[in-house]
Amino acid sequence: MSKYDSLWKYLDNRGEMQIKLTFEEIKTVAGFDIDHSFLTYKKEAKEYGYEVGKISLKEKHITFNRIKTV
């Protein structure tokens, strides 16, 4: 079980092709502030059909892109 499971499930439930979440929205979903460890965990998003796109530290948001399944 990953500390980001609630975030991955949230993305999967939304099912949109592209989702942009602010750091604050991620905190609400995950239950904690996003930190540098996210870079290690981001590969887990693929298990839920997403990949991490742009991470903007300046604008404090992350874009997730749906992976097309065959």
Chimera marker file (.cmm) of the C-alpha trace (Angstrom):
<marker_set name="trace">
<marker id="1" x="0.000" y="0.000" z="0.000" r="1" g="1" b="0" radius="0.5"/>
<marker id="2" x="1.297" y="3.408" z="-0.982" r="1" g="1" b="0" radius="0.5"/>
<marker id="3" x="0.872" y="6.642" z="0.894" r="1" g="1" b="0" radius="0.5"/>
<marker id="4" x="-0.584" y="8.080" z="-2.334" r="1" g="1" b="0" radius="0.5"/>
<marker id="5" x="-3.206" y="5.349" z="-2.885" r="1" g="1" b="0" radius="0.5"/>
<marker id="6" x="-6.066" y="7.741" z="-2.116" r="1" g="1" b="0" radius="0.5"/>
<marker id="7" x="-4.793" y="10.143" z="-4.796" r="1" g="1" b="0" radius="0.5"/>
<marker id="8" x="-4.438" y="7.405" z="-7.411" r="1" g="1" b="0" radius="0.5"/>
<marker id="9" x="-7.933" y="6.104" z="-6.671" r="1" g="1" b="0" radius="0.5"/>
<marker id="10" x="-9.302" y="9.646" z="-6.874" r="1" g="1" b="0" radius="0.5"/>
<marker id="11" x="-7.804" y="10.073" z="-10.348" r="1" g="1" b="0" radius="0.5"/>
<marker id="12" x="-9.113" y="6.694" z="-11.458" r="1" g="1" b="0" radius="0.5"/>
<marker id="13" x="-12.627" y="7.520" z="-10.247" r="1" g="1" b="0" radius="0.5"/>
<marker id="14" x="-12.641" y="10.831" z="-12.125" r="1" g="1" b="0" radius="0.5"/>
<marker id="15" x="-11.554" y="9.075" z="-15.313" r="1" g="1" b="0" radius="0.5"/>
<marker id="16" x="-10.866" y="12.289" z="-17.260" r="1" g="1" b="0" radius="0.5"/>
<marker id="17" x="-8.248" y="12.458" z="-19.999" r="1" g="1" b="0" radius="0.5"/>
<marker id="18" x="-6.358" y="15.238" z="-18.211" r="1" g="1" b="0" radius="0.5"/>
<marker id="19" x="-6.652" y="16.369" z="-14.604" r="1" g="1" b="0" radius="0.5"/>
<marker id="20" x="-4.864" y="19.365" z="-13.141" r="1" g="1" b="0" radius="0.5"/>
<marker id="21" x="-4.756" y="19.449" z="-9.353" r="1" g="1" b="0" radius="0.5"/>
<marker id="22" x="-3.275" y="22.116" z="-7.138" r="1" g="1" b="0" radius="0.5"/>
<marker id="23" x="-0.998" y="21.106" z="-4.298" r="1" g="1" b="0" radius="0.5"/>
<marker id="24" x="-3.835" y="22.137" z="-1.951" r="1" g="1" b="0" radius="0.5"/>
<marker id="25" x="-6.318" y="19.835" z="-3.739" r="1" g="1" b="0" radius="0.5"/>
<marker id="26" x="-3.826" y="16.980" z="-3.524" r="1" g="1" b="0" radius="0.5"/>
<marker id="27" x="-3.449" y="17.671" z="0.201" r="1" g="1" b="0" radius="0.5"/>
<marker id="28" x="-7.217" y="17.435" z="0.607" r="1" g="1" b="0" radius="0.5"/>
<marker id="29" x="-7.392" y="14.115" z="-1.270" r="1" g="1" b="0" radius="0.5"/>
<marker id="30" x="-4.233" y="12.514" z="0.136" r="1" g="1" b="0" radius="0.5"/>
<marker id="31" x="-4.508" y="13.939" z="3.636" r="1" g="1" b="0" radius="0.5"/>
<marker id="32" x="-1.018" y="15.456" z="3.750" r="1" g="1" b="0" radius="0.5"/>
<marker id="33" x="1.177" y="18.008" z="1.994" r="1" g="1" b="0" radius="0.5"/>
<marker id="34" x="2.902" y="16.854" z="-1.171" r="1" g="1" b="0" radius="0.5"/>
<marker id="35" x="6.682" y="16.678" z="-0.775" r="1" g="1" b="0" radius="0.5"/>
<marker id="36" x="9.787" y="15.588" z="-2.655" r="1" g="1" b="0" radius="0.5"/>
<marker id="37" x="8.913" y="11.915" z="-2.105" r="1" g="1" b="0" radius="0.5"/>
<marker id="38" x="6.172" y="12.360" z="-4.721" r="1" g="1" b="0" radius="0.5"/>
<marker id="39" x="8.870" y="12.037" z="-7.371" r="1" g="1" b="0" radius="0.5"/>
<marker id="40" x="9.502" y="8.484" z="-6.186" r="1" g="1" b="0" radius="0.5"/>
<marker id="41" x="5.829" y="7.561" z="-5.940" r="1" g="1" b="0" radius="0.5"/>
<marker id="42" x="4.638" y="9.154" z="-9.188" r="1" g="1" b="0" radius="0.5"/>
<marker id="43" x="5.342" y="5.994" z="-11.188" r="1" g="1" b="0" radius="0.5"/>
<marker id="44" x="2.522" y="4.283" z="-9.262" r="1" g="1" b="0" radius="0.5"/>
<marker id="45" x="-0.047" y="6.416" z="-11.098" r="1" g="1" b="0" radius="0.5"/>
<marker id="46" x="0.387" y="4.146" z="-14.131" r="1" g="1" b="0" radius="0.5"/>
<marker id="47" x="-1.238" y="1.300" z="-12.207" r="1" g="1" b="0" radius="0.5"/>
<marker id="48" x="-4.394" y="3.453" z="-12.143" r="1" g="1" b="0" radius="0.5"/>
<marker id="49" x="-4.233" y="4.515" z="-15.775" r="1" g="1" b="0" radius="0.5"/>
<marker id="50" x="-2.454" y="7.863" z="-15.385" r="1" g="1" b="0" radius="0.5"/>
<marker id="51" x="0.964" y="9.324" z="-15.814" r="1" g="1" b="0" radius="0.5"/>
<marker id="52" x="2.306" y="12.449" z="-14.205" r="1" g="1" b="0" radius="0.5"/>
<marker id="53" x="2.644" y="15.231" z="-16.734" r="1" g="1" b="0" radius="0.5"/>
<marker id="54" x="3.745" y="18.713" z="-15.766" r="1" g="1" b="0" radius="0.5"/>
<marker id="55" x="4.748" y="19.493" z="-12.206" r="1" g="1" b="0" radius="0.5"/>
<marker id="56" x="4.709" y="23.246" z="-11.694" r="1" g="1" b="0" radius="0.5"/>
<marker id="57" x="6.412" y="24.375" z="-8.507" r="1" g="1" b="0" radius="0.5"/>
<marker id="58" x="5.789" y="28.016" z="-9.395" r="1" g="1" b="0" radius="0.5"/>
<marker id="59" x="2.039" y="27.603" z="-9.932" r="1" g="1" b="0" radius="0.5"/>
<marker id="60" x="1.802" y="24.766" z="-7.387" r="1" g="1" b="0" radius="0.5"/>
<marker id="61" x="-0.061" y="22.242" z="-9.485" r="1" g="1" b="0" radius="0.5"/>
<marker id="62" x="0.414" y="18.855" z="-11.118" r="1" g="1" b="0" radius="0.5"/>
<marker id="63" x="-1.133" y="17.694" z="-14.371" r="1" g="1" b="0" radius="0.5"/>
<marker id="64" x="-2.069" y="14.026" z="-14.731" r="1" g="1" b="0" radius="0.5"/>
<marker id="65" x="-2.695" y="12.506" z="-18.172" r="1" g="1" b="0" radius="0.5"/>
<marker id="66" x="-4.826" y="9.438" z="-18.839" r="1" g="1" b="0" radius="0.5"/>
<marker id="67" x="-2.923" y="6.591" z="-20.458" r="1" g="1" b="0" radius="0.5"/>
<marker id="68" x="-4.808" y="5.062" z="-23.340" r="1" g="1" b="0" radius="0.5"/>
<marker id="69" x="-5.383" y="1.388" z="-22.747" r="1" g="1" b="0" radius="0.5"/>
<marker id="70" x="-5.486" y="-1.104" z="-25.582" r="1" g="1" b="0" radius="0.5"/>
<link id1="1" id2="2" r="1" g="1" b="0" radius="0.2"/>
<link id1="2" id2="3" r="1" g="1" b="0" radius="0.2"/>
<link id1="3" id2="4" r="1" g="1" b="0" radius="0.2"/>
<link id1="4" id2="5" r="1" g="1" b="0" radius="0.2"/>
<link id1="5" id2="6" r="1" g="1" b="0" radius="0.2"/>
<link id1="6" id2="7" r="1" g="1" b="0" radius="0.2"/>
<link id1="7" id2="8" r="1" g="1" b="0" radius="0.2"/>
<link id1="8" id2="9" r="1" g="1" b="0" radius="0.2"/>
<link id1="9" id2="10" r="1" g="1" b="0" radius="0.2"/>
<link id1="10" id2="11" r="1" g="1" b="0" radius="0.2"/>
<link id1="11" id2="12" r="1" g="1" b="0" radius="0.2"/>
<link id1="12" id2="13" r="1" g="1" b="0" radius="0.2"/>
<link id1="13" id2="14" r="1" g="1" b="0" radius="0.2"/>
<link id1="14" id2="15" r="1" g="1" b="0" radius="0.2"/>
<link id1="15" id2="16" r="1" g="1" b="0" radius="0.2"/>
<link id1="16" id2="17" r="1" g="1" b="0" radius="0.2"/>
<link id1="17" id2="18" r="1" g="1" b="0" radius="0.2"/>
<link id1="18" id2="19" r="1" g="1" b="0" radius="0.2"/>
<link id1="19" id2="20" r="1" g="1" b="0" radius="0.2"/>
<link id1="20" id2="21" r="1" g="1" b="0" radius="0.2"/>
<link id1="21" id2="22" r="1" g="1" b="0" radius="0.2"/>
<link id1="22" id2="23" r="1" g="1" b="0" radius="0.2"/>
<link id1="23" id2="24" r="1" g="1" b="0" radius="0.2"/>
<link id1="24" id2="25" r="1" g="1" b="0" radius="0.2"/>
<link id1="25" id2="26" r="1" g="1" b="0" radius="0.2"/>
<link id1="26" id2="27" r="1" g="1" b="0" radius="0.2"/>
<link id1="27" id2="28" r="1" g="1" b="0" radius="0.2"/>
<link id1="28" id2="29" r="1" g="1" b="0" radius="0.2"/>
<link id1="29" id2="30" r="1" g="1" b="0" radius="0.2"/>
<link id1="30" id2="31" r="1" g="1" b="0" radius="0.2"/>
<link id1="31" id2="32" r="1" g="1" b="0" radius="0.2"/>
<link id1="32" id2="33" r="1" g="1" b="0" radius="0.2"/>
<link id1="33" id2="34" r="1" g="1" b="0" radius="0.2"/>
<link id1="34" id2="35" r="1" g="1" b="0" radius="0.2"/>
<link id1="35" id2="36" r="1" g="1" b="0" radius="0.2"/>
<link id1="36" id2="37" r="1" g="1" b="0" radius="0.2"/>
<link id1="37" id2="38" r="1" g="1" b="0" radius="0.2"/>
<link id1="38" id2="39" r="1" g="1" b="0" radius="0.2"/>
<link id1="39" id2="40" r="1" g="1" b="0" radius="0.2"/>
<link id1="40" id2="41" r="1" g="1" b="0" radius="0.2"/>
<link id1="41" id2="42" r="1" g="1" b="0" radius="0.2"/>
<link id1="42" id2="43" r="1" g="1" b="0" radius="0.2"/>
<link id1="43" id2="44" r="1" g="1" b="0" radius="0.2"/>
<link id1="44" id2="45" r="1" g="1" b="0" radius="0.2"/>
<link id1="45" id2="46" r="1" g="1" b="0" radius="0.2"/>
<link id1="46" id2="47" r="1" g="1" b="0" radius="0.2"/>
<link id1="47" id2="48" r="1" g="1" b="0" radius="0.2"/>
<link id1="48" id2="49" r="1" g="1" b="0" radius="0.2"/>
<link id1="49" id2="50" r="1" g="1" b="0" radius="0.2"/>
<link id1="50" id2="51" r="1" g="1" b="0" radius="0.2"/>
<link id1="51" id2="52" r="1" g="1" b="0" radius="0.2"/>
<link id1="52" id2="53" r="1" g="1" b="0" radius="0.2"/>
<link id1="53" id2="54" r="1" g="1" b="0" radius="0.2"/>
<link id1="54" id2="55" r="1" g="1" b="0" radius="0.2"/>
<link id1="55" id2="56" r="1" g="1" b="0" radius="0.2"/>
<link id1="56" id2="57" r="1" g="1" b="0" radius="0.2"/>
<link id1="57" id2="58" r="1" g="1" b="0" radius="0.2"/>
<link id1="58" id2="59" r="1" g="1" b="0" radius="0.2"/>
<link id1="59" id2="60" r="1" g="1" b="0" radius="0.2"/>
<link id1="60" id2="61" r="1" g="1" b="0" radius="0.2"/>
<link id1="61" id2="62" r="1" g="1" b="0" radius="0.2"/>
<link id1="62" id2="63" r="1" g="1" b="0" radius="0.2"/>
<link id1="63" id2="64" r="1" g="1" b="0" radius="0.2"/>
<link id1="64" id2="65" r="1" g="1" b="0" radius="0.2"/>
<link id1="65" id2="66" r="1" g="1" b="0" radius="0.2"/>
<link id1="66" id2="67" r="1" g="1" b="0" radius="0.2"/>
<link id1="67" id2="68" r="1" g="1" b="0" radius="0.2"/>
<link id1="68" id2="69" r="1" g="1" b="0" radius="0.2"/>
<link id1="69" id2="70" r="1" g="1" b="0" radius="0.2"/>
</marker_set>
